[in-house]
Amino acid sequence: MKKLPSTLPNMILSLGIICLIIAGILALVNVATRDTIAQAETKAKVEAIKEIVPAFDNNPYEEQDTVALESEPRPLIVYPAMQGGQPVGYAIETYTDAGFAGHIDIMVGFDMQSQIVGFKVLKHEETPGLGAKIQEWFTSPAPNADLIRDVRGLDMSQASPLKVSKDGGKVDAITAATISSRAFIDAIERAYRVYQSVVGEGGPTAQPTESNCSLPEREVIDSLFNTLLPAYRLVNKEKTGTADDGTPWLIQSYGTNDMSETIGLLVVTTSDDDYEGRCLPMLVCFDNSGALTAFAIADVNATGKLISISENYGGNQDPATTKPSKKSLIGKKVTPASLKLREDGGSIDAVSGSTVSSRAILQGIARAQRIFVEASANESTK
């Protein structure tokens, strides 16, 4: 074959042919991988939904809907989480274009009390080691009670609008990545506005109801607390209230026996219904950092099997003399999203033969953690 002369037209022709061949290869690769990429993205979203909303028995992904807000350039996708035909929360696929590198996609989960259960960063191009730390940073504890960092359990009805501390707010921005932190807040606030739209405009809301559970007598609370944490004593006057689902609660600070230091907070609430349909009073203790220090079933004469189940997770034991098992929750900073059984998309093993009662215990602790977060937030704003 005769070699083409090295002229400008021939070089342009050769480059054009090479570009056409490369473009054709890229097009074929795109077609070949399109379905695989789409399936991977769908799987990532389904897994994210499981992690960031309360336990559900429907298929939120298949029941998704879109909600458009005024002044927003595009609608957001809403995934409803249902349990027994009733809504327990919503996962909202939100976004921001204010990142340091531009666009970020985030999935945010809310329960029916406006609290953030969890979130998952789906896509971003932020700087590694800085803005890319969004997922890690905003699920870690704040350096002090005056700042917000871990947004899980945050009641947006009280905390919104969120702002980083540099802008006069309380959110602790990622070190050297304030722009990415502002972008994260922008996405969270956008999701919350959609949540408000869904719940407020014909969407089902959690209405206050009467609970069939009651808290134990004061003497029982004092006696159980002294058994759980004998090295400490209850201080300050207790506060009481009722959650939106009708569950009563009581909170009271505890500290050292010499009253020189406040150590944490006692939350008295109830478990969810066990296998026999009973919701039982619980005492749950957190230290000031939010770590679980002790918990117990309050009505010791009526719990039977539940006592042994709570012991499996580190409850009903003297933490000073009992070495925590691998399954123990004591000493951990739990969140509603982390207190899920494997059967519900979490990582905690149910006690063999007692899945329903195990779930009741964990959901009782999750309820107490939400109360603790709200009480700590209210205290820090005074």
C-alpha positions as CSV (number, residue, x, y, z in Angstrom):
1,M,0.0,0.0,0.0
2,K,1.4,3.4,-1.0
3,K,2.2,5.7,1.9
4,L,0.3,9.0,1.9
5,P,2.4,12.1,1.5
6,S,2.9,14.1,4.7
7,T,0.7,17.0,3.7
8,L,-1.6,19.1,5.9
9,P,-4.8,17.7,4.3
10,N,-3.6,14.1,4.8
11,M,-2.7,14.7,8.4
12,I,-6.1,16.3,9.1
13,L,-7.8,13.3,7.4
14,S,-5.8,10.8,9.5
15,L,-6.6,12.6,12.7
16,G,-10.3,12.8,11.7
17,I,-10.4,9.1,11.1
18,I,-8.7,8.3,14.4
19,C,-11.1,10.6,16.3
20,L,-14.1,8.9,14.6
21,I,-12.8,5.5,15.6
22,I,-12.2,6.6,19.2
23,A,-15.6,8.3,19.4
24,G,-17.2,5.1,18.1
25,I,-15.4,3.0,20.7
26,L,-16.5,5.4,23.5
27,A,-20.1,5.3,22.3
28,L,-20.1,1.5,22.3
29,V,-18.6,1.4,25.8
30,N,-21.2,3.9,26.9
31,V,-24.0,1.7,25.5
32,A,-22.5,-1.4,27.0
33,T,-22.1,0.0,30.5
34,R,-25.2,2.2,30.7
35,D,-27.5,-0.4,32.2
36,T,-24.8,-1.6,34.6
37,I,-24.1,2.0,35.8
38,A,-27.9,2.6,36.2
39,Q,-28.3,-0.6,38.2
40,A,-25.4,0.3,40.5
41,E,-26.9,3.8,41.1
42,T,-30.3,2.3,41.8
43,K,-28.7,-0.2,44.3
44,A,-26.9,2.6,46.0
45,K,-30.1,4.5,46.5
46,V,-32.0,1.5,47.8
47,E,-29.3,0.8,50.3
48,A,-29.1,4.4,51.3
49,I,-32.9,4.4,52.0
50,K,-32.5,1.4,54.3
51,E,-29.9,3.3,56.4
52,I,-31.5,6.7,56.8
53,V,-35.2,6.1,57.6
54,P,-37.0,4.2,60.4
55,A,-37.8,0.5,59.8
56,F,-40.4,0.0,57.1
57,D,-42.3,-2.8,55.4
58,N,-43.1,-1.3,52.0
59,N,-40.9,-0.6,49.0
60,P,-40.0,3.1,49.2
61,Y,-38.1,3.0,45.9
62,E,-41.0,1.7,43.9
63,E,-43.4,4.2,45.6
64,Q,-41.2,7.2,44.9
65,D,-42.7,10.6,43.9
66,T,-41.4,13.9,42.9
67,V,-42.0,17.3,44.6
68,A,-41.3,20.6,43.0
69,L,-40.7,23.7,45.1
70,E,-41.2,27.3,43.9
71,S,-37.9,28.9,42.9
72,E,-36.2,25.5,42.6
73,P,-34.8,24.6,39.2
74,R,-35.7,20.9,39.4
75,P,-38.0,18.7,41.5
76,L,-36.7,16.4,44.3
77,I,-37.5,12.7,44.6
78,V,-39.3,11.5,47.7
79,Y,-39.3,7.9,48.9
80,P,-42.0,7.2,51.5
81,A,-41.2,4.7,54.3
82,M,-44.3,2.9,55.6
83,Q,-44.9,0.5,58.5
84,G,-48.3,-1.3,58.6
85,G,-49.7,1.2,56.1
86,Q,-48.7,4.2,58.1
87,P,-45.9,6.6,57.3
88,V,-42.8,6.4,59.5
89,G,-40.6,8.7,57.6
90,Y,-39.3,9.9,54.2
91,A,-36.1,9.6,52.3
92,I,-35.5,12.7,50.1
93,E,-33.0,12.8,47.3
94,T,-31.7,16.3,47.4
95,Y,-28.8,18.2,45.9
96,T,-26.7,21.4,46.0
97,D,-24.8,23.3,43.3
98,A,-22.9,25.3,45.9
99,G,-20.1,22.8,46.5
100,F,-16.4,23.8,46.0
101,A,-16.4,21.6,42.9
102,G,-20.1,22.2,42.0
103,H,-22.8,19.6,42.2
104,I,-23.4,17.2,45.1
105,D,-26.2,14.7,45.4
106,I,-27.3,13.6,48.9
107,M,-30.1,11.4,50.3
108,V,-31.6,12.7,53.6
109,G,-34.0,10.7,55.8
110,F,-36.5,12.2,58.2
111,D,-38.9,10.6,60.7
112,M,-42.4,11.9,61.3
113,Q,-41.2,14.3,64.0
114,S,-39.0,16.4,61.7
115,Q,-35.8,14.7,62.9
116,I,-33.0,13.7,60.6
117,V,-32.5,10.0,60.9
118,G,-29.5,9.9,58.6
119,F,-28.1,10.9,55.3
120,K,-25.9,9.5,52.6
121,V,-23.7,11.4,50.1
122,L,-24.5,9.8,46.7
123,K,-22.3,11.8,44.4
124,H,-19.7,14.6,44.7
125,E,-16.5,15.9,43.2
126,E,-15.2,17.7,46.3
127,T,-11.5,17.8,47.3
128,P,-10.3,14.6,48.8
129,G,-9.5,15.0,52.5
130,L,-11.5,18.3,52.7
131,G,-14.9,18.6,51.2
132,A,-15.0,14.9,50.6
133,K,-15.2,14.4,54.4
134,I,-18.9,15.4,54.4
135,Q,-20.2,11.9,55.3
136,E,-17.6,11.4,58.0
137,W,-17.6,14.9,59.5
138,F,-21.3,15.3,59.9
139,T,-21.8,11.9,61.6
140,S,-19.1,12.6,64.2
141,P,-19.5,14.3,67.6
142,A,-19.0,18.1,68.0
143,P,-16.1,19.3,70.1
144,N,-18.5,21.0,72.5
145,A,-22.2,21.3,73.3
146,D,-22.5,24.7,71.7
147,L,-21.8,23.4,68.2
148,I,-23.7,21.0,65.9
149,R,-21.7,18.4,63.9
150,D,-23.6,15.1,63.9
151,V,-26.9,16.0,62.3
152,R,-28.5,12.6,63.0
153,G,-31.3,13.1,65.5
154,L,-31.4,16.8,64.8
155,D,-35.0,18.2,65.0
156,M,-35.1,20.5,62.0
157,S,-38.4,22.1,63.2
158,Q,-36.2,23.6,66.0
159,A,-32.8,23.8,64.3
160,S,-33.7,25.2,60.9
161,P,-32.4,27.4,59.3
162,L,-28.9,25.8,59.7
163,K,-25.8,28.0,59.4
164,V,-22.1,27.4,59.9
165,S,-20.5,29.1,62.9
166,K,-18.7,31.5,60.6
167,D,-22.1,32.8,59.4
168,G,-23.5,33.2,62.9
169,G,-24.9,29.7,63.2
170,K,-24.1,26.6,65.3
171,V,-22.9,24.1,62.6
172,D,-19.3,23.2,63.0
173,A,-17.8,23.5,59.5
174,I,-15.3,21.0,58.1
175,T,-11.8,22.3,58.8
176,A,-10.6,24.2,55.7
177,A,-13.7,23.3,53.8
178,T,-16.3,25.9,54.8
179,I,-17.7,26.1,51.3
180,S,-18.4,22.4,51.2
181,S,-20.0,22.6,54.6
182,R,-22.3,25.4,53.4
183,A,-23.2,23.3,50.4
184,F,-24.1,20.4,52.7
185,I,-26.4,22.6,54.7
186,D,-27.9,24.0,51.5
187,A,-28.8,20.4,50.5
188,I,-30.2,19.5,53.9
189,E,-32.4,22.7,54.0
190,R,-33.7,22.0,50.5
191,A,-34.6,18.4,51.6
192,Y,-36.3,19.8,54.7
193,R,-38.4,22.2,52.7
194,V,-39.6,19.3,50.6
195,Y,-40.3,17.3,53.7
196,Q,-42.4,20.1,55.1
197,S,-44.3,20.3,51.8
198,V,-45.1,16.6,51.8
199,V,-46.2,16.5,55.4
200,G,-47.9,19.8,55.4
201,E,-49.8,19.7,52.2
202,G,-52.1,16.7,52.5
203,G,-49.3,14.4,53.5
204,P,-49.8,12.2,56.5
205,T,-48.5,13.6,59.7
206,A,-47.9,12.1,63.1
207,Q,-50.7,13.3,65.3
208,P,-50.5,13.3,69.1
209,T,-52.3,10.3,70.5
210,E,-52.8,8.7,73.9
211,S,-50.3,6.0,74.8
212,N,-51.2,2.9,76.6
213,C,-47.9,3.0,78.5
214,S,-47.2,5.0,81.6
215,L,-43.9,5.8,83.3
216,P,-43.0,4.0,86.6
217,E,-43.4,5.6,90.0
218,R,-40.7,8.0,91.2
219,E,-39.5,5.5,93.8
220,V,-39.0,2.8,91.1
221,I,-37.0,5.2,88.9
222,D,-34.8,6.2,91.8
223,S,-34.2,2.6,92.8
224,L,-33.4,1.4,89.3
225,F,-31.1,4.3,88.6
226,N,-29.2,3.6,91.8
227,T,-28.8,0.0,90.7
228,L,-27.7,0.9,87.2
229,L,-25.2,3.7,88.1
230,P,-24.4,3.4,91.8
231,A,-21.4,5.8,91.5
232,Y,-23.7,8.7,90.6
233,R,-26.8,10.4,91.8
234,L,-29.7,12.2,90.2
235,V,-29.5,16.0,90.3
236,N,-31.6,18.9,89.1
237,K,-35.4,18.8,88.9
238,E,-36.9,16.4,86.4
239,K,-38.7,17.6,83.2
240,T,-41.6,15.7,81.7
241,G,-43.4,15.7,78.4
242,T,-45.2,13.7,75.7
243,A,-43.9,12.8,72.2
244,D,-46.0,13.3,69.1
245,D,-46.9,9.6,69.2
246,G,-48.3,10.0,72.7
247,T,-45.3,8.4,74.5
248,P,-44.6,10.0,77.8
249,W,-41.1,10.8,78.8
250,L,-39.1,12.1,81.8
251,I,-35.5,13.5,81.8
252,Q,-33.2,14.3,84.7
253,S,-29.5,15.1,84.9
254,Y,-27.2,12.9,86.9
255,G,-23.8,13.6,88.4
256,T,-21.1,12.7,90.9
257,N,-22.2,11.8,94.4
258,D,-20.5,14.9,95.8
259,M,-22.6,17.0,93.3
260,S,-19.4,18.6,92.0
261,E,-20.0,17.7,88.3
262,T,-22.9,16.8,86.0
263,I,-22.1,13.6,84.1
264,G,-25.1,13.0,81.9
265,L,-28.8,12.6,81.4
266,L,-31.3,10.0,82.4
267,V,-34.2,9.5,79.9
268,V,-37.3,7.6,81.1
269,T,-39.5,6.5,78.2
270,T,-41.0,3.2,76.8
271,S,-40.0,0.4,74.5
272,D,-42.0,-0.3,71.4
273,D,-44.5,-3.2,71.6
274,D,-43.0,-6.6,72.3
275,Y,-44.2,-10.0,71.0
276,E,-47.1,-9.9,73.4
277,G,-48.1,-6.3,72.4
278,R,-46.7,-4.7,75.6
279,C,-44.8,-1.4,75.6
280,L,-42.7,-1.3,78.7
281,P,-41.1,1.5,80.6
282,M,-37.3,2.0,80.1
283,L,-34.6,3.9,81.8
284,V,-31.8,5.0,79.4
285,C,-28.7,6.9,80.5
286,F,-26.3,8.9,78.3
287,D,-23.2,10.7,79.3
288,N,-22.7,14.4,78.2
289,S,-21.0,13.3,75.0
290,G,-24.0,11.2,74.0
291,A,-22.6,7.8,74.7
292,L,-24.9,5.2,76.2
293,T,-23.9,4.4,79.7
294,A,-26.7,2.2,81.0
295,F,-30.3,1.1,80.3
296,A,-32.9,-1.1,81.9
297,I,-36.5,-2.2,81.7
298,A,-38.3,-0.3,84.5
299,D,-41.1,-2.7,85.4
300,V,-38.9,-5.6,86.5
301,N,-41.9,-7.7,87.7
302,A,-43.6,-7.8,84.3
303,T,-40.9,-8.0,81.7
304,G,-39.6,-11.6,82.0
305,K,-38.0,-12.4,78.7
306,L,-37.3,-8.8,77.8
307,I,-34.9,-8.5,80.8
308,S,-32.7,-11.2,79.4
309,I,-32.9,-9.6,75.9
310,S,-31.8,-6.2,77.3
311,E,-29.0,-7.9,79.1
312,N,-27.8,-9.3,75.8
313,Y,-27.3,-5.7,74.6
314,G,-25.6,-4.6,77.8
315,G,-28.6,-3.4,79.8
316,N,-29.7,-4.4,83.3
317,Q,-26.1,-4.8,84.3
318,D,-23.8,-2.9,86.6
319,P,-21.3,-1.4,84.1
320,A,-18.7,-1.0,86.8
321,T,-18.5,-4.7,87.5
322,T,-19.7,-6.3,84.3
323,K,-17.5,-6.5,81.2
324,P,-19.5,-5.6,78.1
325,S,-20.1,-8.3,75.6
326,K,-19.3,-7.8,71.9
327,K,-23.0,-7.2,71.3
328,S,-23.2,-4.6,74.1
329,L,-24.3,-1.1,73.2
330,I,-22.8,0.4,76.4
331,G,-20.2,3.0,75.8
332,K,-21.3,3.6,72.2
333,K,-22.8,6.7,70.7
334,V,-25.9,5.2,69.2
335,T,-28.4,6.8,66.8
336,P,-31.8,5.8,65.6
337,A,-30.2,4.8,62.3
338,S,-27.6,2.6,64.0
339,L,-30.2,0.9,66.3
340,K,-31.6,-1.4,63.7
341,L,-31.6,-5.2,63.4
342,R,-30.1,-6.9,60.4
343,E,-33.6,-7.9,59.4
344,D,-34.4,-4.2,59.2
345,G,-31.3,-3.2,57.2
346,G,-29.1,-2.5,60.2
347,S,-26.1,-4.3,61.7
348,I,-27.4,-5.6,65.1
349,D,-28.2,-9.2,65.6
350,A,-31.5,-10.1,67.1
351,V,-31.6,-12.4,70.1
352,S,-32.3,-15.9,68.8
353,G,-36.1,-16.5,68.7
354,S,-36.9,-13.0,70.0
355,T,-36.7,-10.7,67.0
356,V,-39.8,-8.7,67.9
357,S,-38.8,-8.1,71.5
358,S,-35.2,-7.3,70.4
359,R,-36.6,-4.7,68.1
360,A,-38.8,-3.3,70.9
361,I,-35.7,-2.8,73.1
362,L,-33.7,-1.1,70.4
363,Q,-36.5,1.2,69.3
364,G,-37.0,2.2,72.9
365,I,-33.4,3.2,73.1
366,A,-33.7,5.0,69.8
367,R,-36.7,7.0,71.2
368,A,-34.6,7.9,74.3
369,Q,-31.7,9.0,72.1
370,R,-34.0,11.4,70.1
371,I,-35.2,12.8,73.4
372,F,-31.6,13.2,74.6
373,V,-30.6,15.1,71.4
374,E,-33.6,17.4,71.6
375,A,-33.0,18.1,75.3
376,S,-29.3,18.8,74.8
377,A,-30.1,21.1,71.9
378,N,-32.7,23.0,73.9
379,E,-30.2,23.3,76.8
380,S,-27.5,24.6,74.6
381,T,-29.7,27.4,73.2
382,K,-30.5,28.9,76.6
